[in-house]
Amino acid sequence: MKIEFTKYHGAGNDYIAVDGRGLDLDWGLLSKEMSKPHFGVYSDGIVVVKESDVADIKMRIFNPDGSEAEMSGNGVRLFSKFVLDNKIIEPSSNTLKVQTGGGVREVYPQFNDNLMISAKVAMGQPGFLRDEIPLNNQLISENIEIQDFRLDLGDQELFVNCVNIGNPHAVMITDVDIDEIDLERIGPLVENNILFPNRINFEVVNIISKDEIRARIFERGAGETLSSGTGTSACGIICIKKGLVNENVKVNVPGGFLNISWSIGQDVYLEGPTEKVFSGTWELRS
C-alpha cells in the first residue's frame, strides 16, 4: 500500500502531512519510519488529518519516536496549510478551527495566490499550576505555580519555570550564551526527570531586549529542533510573565524566528511562516 504525503516547514520545524481520513494505520510506527534521517523522509514528526465532530478538522500529531503529542504550534500551522492548500476543507470564515489533543485551536491563515504562506494561531491560555503541567505530586505537595524551581540533574542544578500551552514545558532563562549549553546532554536529563511524569519539553533562553529573545528547544520525543511553536510560545510566556519582555516578543531560534504575543489572562498568539518543501509517495512496509 502506498500513501501520499507532503513535507512542510515553519522556521525550520518540519512535519510530514498525511490525509488519514478513512485509514486505520499504526501512525506512531509510520512516524518512526518516515522521520528517520537517511532511511526515511526525515522530519520532526507527522501530522495526520482526521474528521472532527467538534471543529472543522482534527489533527493527530506523532513524534519521531512514535509517541503521540497533544499539540504543536508549528505542527498545527503546517497541518492547516496542507488542509487548505489541498482543499480538504474550506472553512466558512477566515478562521480554521482544528481539534488537537490539547483542545481546539483557531488558525488565522494568510494567503498569496490561493496558497497559505503564514498563519497566526490562538494557542489558548497557559497553565502554570502543578496539576496543569503536570508534575509529580509526591515531589511537589501543593498545587502551586512552579517558577524558578531548582531541578536536580545529579551532576548539576538548573532553575526552570514550568508552563503548559497544550503540552508541558520547562524553560530556563540564563545569562550563559545558549550556544554554549550542551543541550544534547542536558535535554534528555530534563525531559525524563522524575519531576515530570509525562516527560517534558525543555527550552533555554537568552534575553536580547524587551522585544526580542533567543532560544534553543529540546522537544520531548524528538530531541533538539530548529524551531517549535509551543516551545517558542512557552519561552515568550515565561519571559512576559516575569516582566523581562514586552507583551509582543520576537523569538529567534536556529531555524528562523516566530512572534509570540500574550497579555496575562488572555490567549497566547503564535505567528510565523509556512512553507512546502516537497510531496511524495511512501510505500508502507510490512
PEQUI-V683417 format. One record per backbone hydrogen bond with DSSP energy under -1.0 kcal/mol. CO is the residue of the C=O (numbers start at 1). NH is the residue of the N-H. Records with the same first field share a line. If there is no record, write none. Layout:
# PEQUI-V683417
CO->NH + NH
This chain:
# PEQUI-V683417
1->284
3->282
5->280
6->17
7->277 + 278
8->15
9->275
10->13
13->10
14->44
15->8
16->47
17->6
18->20 + 49
20->23
25->27
26->30
27->31
28->32
29->33
30->34
31->35
34->41 + 42
35->43
36->40
37->39
45->16
46->62
47->18
48->60
50->58
57->99
58->50
60->48
61->69
62->46
63->66
67->63
70->101 + 102
72->76
73->77
74->78
75->79
76->80
77->81
78->82
79->83
80->84
81->85
82->86
83->88
84->87
96->107
97->56 + 57
98->105
99->59
100->103
103->100
105->98
106->122
107->96
108->120
110->117 + 118
112->115
115->112
117->274
118->110
119->272
120->108
121->270
124->268
127->164
128->146
129->133
130->135
136->139 + 140
142->144
144->130
146->162
149->160
151->158
153->155
156->153
158->151
160->149
161->171
163->169
164->127
167->165
168->201
169->163
170->203
171->161
172->205
177->180
178->181
181->183
182->186
183->187
186->190
187->191
188->192
190->193
193->196
195->136
196->199
201->170
202->218
203->172
204->216
205->174
206->214
210->246
211->250
212->208 + 209
213->252
214->206
216->204
217->225
218->202
219->222 + 223
221->65
223->219
226->255
228->232
229->233
230->234
231->235
232->236
233->237
234->238
235->239
236->240
237->241
238->242
239->244
240->243
247->262
249->260
250->213
251->258
252->215
253->256
256->253
258->251
259->271
260->249
261->269
263->266
268->123
269->261
270->121
271->259
272->119
275->9
278->7
280->5
282->3
